[in-house]
Amino acid sequence: MLKRFAPLVPLALTFFLGACAGYSPSALNTADHDARATLDLLAVETEEELLPDFSRDKPYELPSFADNILAHGLSLVGTRYRYGGSSVDTGFDCSGFIGYLFKEEAGLKLPRSTREMINLDAPQVARHELQPGDLLFFNNNGRGRVSHAGIYLGDDQFIHSSSSRSGGVRIDSLEDKYWSRSFIKAKRALVLASSSQNTTLSKR
């Protein structure tokens, strides 16, 4: 952004200094003041725009295997729920489903329980900044602590192994009152994949 404004500075100086030649000293002073004010304004605008431009240079990019995790998860919709289950053959509970996908597609060995998983040493993500692949945590048993987890798909949708009654692996919406009220936090575990493959991730 600074380079874009640089060519304008000598032009602005030439214009304002040339315009001053035909004016009285009082007019010269006024024009000179206006020129400086204009250049100051350009400098301020340049400085203000540098930070936003810099921040946009390095946006969060989904790891290449995020799509594989989500595609694999979607292929398992309808797989039965089983407490303690962590495979297609046995069925899945919520943390078993997440752990299975992350190990198969990203080489990450996540903690087995939601209570351990929520303490992953991974960036916490605000709800309005969710990206596909982020882990979502819920308190849906009224006991004040995490009791369920899922994987964010995008557009306020997430996939999870819900319960036997609700059909096992399924897709639900964060906009649903039940899930919106029980949502606790989200974490971006995928950023750990490149440096923590095939290892148990540490807790905070």
For each residue, the residues with C-beta under 8 A, 3 or more apart:
1: 4 5 46 49 50 53
2: 5 6 46 50
3: 6
4: 1
5: 1 2 8 9 42 45 46
6: 2 3 9
7: 10 11
8: 5 11 12 42
9: 5 6 12 13 39 42
10: 7 13 14
11: 7 8 14 15
12: 8 9 15 16 35 38 39 42
13: 9 10 16 17 35 39
14: 10 11 17 18
15: 11 12 18 19
16: 12 13 19 20 31 32 34 35 38
17: 13 14 20 21 35
18: 14 15 21
19: 15 16 22 23 31
20: 16 17 23 27 28 31 32
21: 17 18
22: 19
23: 19 20 26 27 28 30 31
24: 27 28
25: 28 29
26: 23 29 30
27: 20 23 24 30 31
28: 20 23 24 25 31 32
29: 25 26 32 33
30: 23 26 27 33 34
31: 16 19 20 23 27 28 34 35
32: 16 20 28 29 35 36
33: 29 30 36 37
34: 16 30 31 37 38
35: 12 13 16 17 31 32 38 39
36: 32 33 39 40
37: 33 34 40 41
38: 12 16 34 35 41 42
39: 9 12 13 35 36 42 43
40: 36 37 43 44
41: 37 38 44 45
42: 5 8 9 12 38 39 45 46
43: 39 40 46 47
44: 40 41 47 48
45: 5 41 42 48 49
46: 1 2 5 42 43 49 50
47: 43 44 50
48: 44 45 51 52
49: 1 45 46 52 53
50: 1 2 46 47 53 54
51: 48 54 55
52: 48 49 55 56
53: 1 49 50 56 57
54: 50 51 57 58
55: 51 52 58
56: 52 53 59
57: 53 54
58: 54 55
59: 56
60: 131 188
61:
62: 66 67 131 132 133 190
63: 66 106 133 190 191 193 194
64: 67 68
65: 68 69 105 106 190 193
66: 62 63 69 70 132 133 190
67: 62 64 70 71 132
68: 64 65 71 72 105 106
69: 65 66 72 73 101 102 105 106 133 151 190
70: 66 67 73 74 132 133 151 153 159
71: 67 68 74 75
72: 68 69 75 76 101 104 105
73: 69 70 76 77 97 101 151 159 169
74: 70 71 77 159 171
75: 71 72
76: 72 73 79 88 92 97 169
77: 73 74 159 169 170 171
78: 167 168 169 170
79: 76 88 91 92 97 161 168 169
80: 91 92 164 168
81: 85 91 92 93 161 162 163 164 166 167 168 169
82: 85 90 91 92 93 164
83: 93
84: 93 96
85: 81 82 90 91 92 93 96 161
86: 90 92 93 96 97 99 100 112
87: 90 91 92 96 100
88: 76 79 91 100
89:
90: 82 85 86 87
91: 79 80 81 82 85 87 88 161 168
92: 76 79 80 81 82 85 86 87 96 97 100 161 168 169
93: 81 82 83 84 85 86 96 97 161
94: 97 98 114 148 149 150 160 161 162
95: 98 99 110 111 112 113 114 117 149
96: 84 85 86 87 92 93 99 100 112 161
97: 73 76 79 86 92 93 94 100 101 160 161 169
98: 94 95 101 102 110 117 135 149 150 151 160
99: 86 95 96 102 103 109 110 111 112
100: 86 87 88 92 96 97 103 104
101: 69 72 73 97 98 104 105 106 151
102: 69 98 99 105 106 108 109 110 189
103: 99 100 106 107 108 109 110
104: 72 100 101
105: 65 68 69 72 101 102
106: 63 65 68 69 101 102 103 190 193 197
107: 103 193 197 198
108: 102 103 189 192 193 196 197 198 201
109: 99 102 103 198 199 200 201
110: 95 98 99 102 103 117 120 189 201
111: 95 99 116 117 119 120 200 201 203
112: 86 95 96 99 116 117
113: 95 116 117
114: 94 95 117 118 137 146 147 148 149
115: 118 119 145 146
116: 111 112 113 119 203
117: 95 98 110 111 112 113 114 120 135 137 149
118: 114 115 137 146 149 184 185 187
119: 111 115 116 203 204
120: 110 111 117 135 187 189 192 201 203 204
121: 192 201 202 203 204
122: 135 187 188 189 191 192 201
123: 187 188 191
124: 185 186 187 188
125: 129 130 131 134 185 186 187 188
126: 129 130 186
127: 130 174 183 186
128:
129: 125 126
130: 125 126 127 134 136 152 186
131: 60 62 125 134 152 154 188
132: 62 66 67 70 152 153 154
133: 62 63 66 69 70 151 152 188 189 190
134: 125 130 131 151 152 186 187 188 189 190
135: 98 117 120 122 149 150 151 152 186 187 188 189
136: 130 149 150 151 152 158 160 174 183 186
137: 114 117 118 146 148 149 183 184 185 186 187
138: 146 147 148 149 150 179 182 183 184
139: 142 143 144 145 146 147 148 182 184
140: 147 148 178 179 182
141: 147
142: 139
143: 139 147
144: 139
145: 115 139
146: 114 115 118 137 138 139 149 184
147: 114 138 139 140 141 143
148: 94 114 137 138 139 140 160 182
149: 94 95 98 114 117 118 135 136 137 138 146 160
150: 94 98 135 136 138 158 159 160 172
151: 69 70 73 98 101 133 134 135 136 158 159 160
152: 130 131 132 133 134 135 136 157 158 186
153: 70 132 157 158 159 171
154: 131 132 157
155:
156: 173 174 175
157: 152 153 154 171 172 173 174
158: 136 150 151 152 153 171 172 173 174 179
159: 70 73 74 77 150 151 153 169 170 171
160: 94 97 98 136 148 149 150 151 169 170 172
161: 79 81 85 91 92 93 94 96 97 168 169 170
162: 81 94 166 167 168 169 170 172
163: 81 166 168
164: 80 81 82 168
165:
166: 81 162 163 170
167: 78 81 162 170
168: 78 79 80 81 91 92 161 162 163 164
169: 73 76 77 78 79 81 92 97 159 160 161 162
170: 77 78 159 160 161 162 166 167
171: 74 77 153 157 158 159
172: 150 157 158 160 162 176 179
173: 156 157 158 176 179
174: 127 136 156 157 158 179 180 183
175: 156 179 180
176: 172 173 179 180
177: 180 181
178: 140 181 182
179: 138 140 158 172 173 174 175 176 182 183
180: 174 175 176 177 183
181: 177 178
182: 138 139 140 148 178 179
183: 127 136 137 138 174 179 180
184: 118 137 138 139 146
185: 118 124 125 137
186: 124 125 126 127 130 134 135 136 137 152
187: 118 120 122 123 124 125 134 135 137
188: 60 122 123 124 125 131 133 134 135 191
189: 102 108 110 120 122 133 134 135 192 193 201
190: 62 63 65 66 69 106 133 134 193
191: 63 122 123 188
192: 108 120 121 122 189 195 196 201
193: 63 65 106 107 108 189 190 196 197
194: 63 197
195: 192
196: 108 192 193 199 201
197: 106 107 108 193 194
198: 107 108 109
199: 109 196
200: 109 111
201: 108 109 110 111 120 121 122 189 192 196
202: 121
203: 111 116 119 120 121
204: 119 120 121
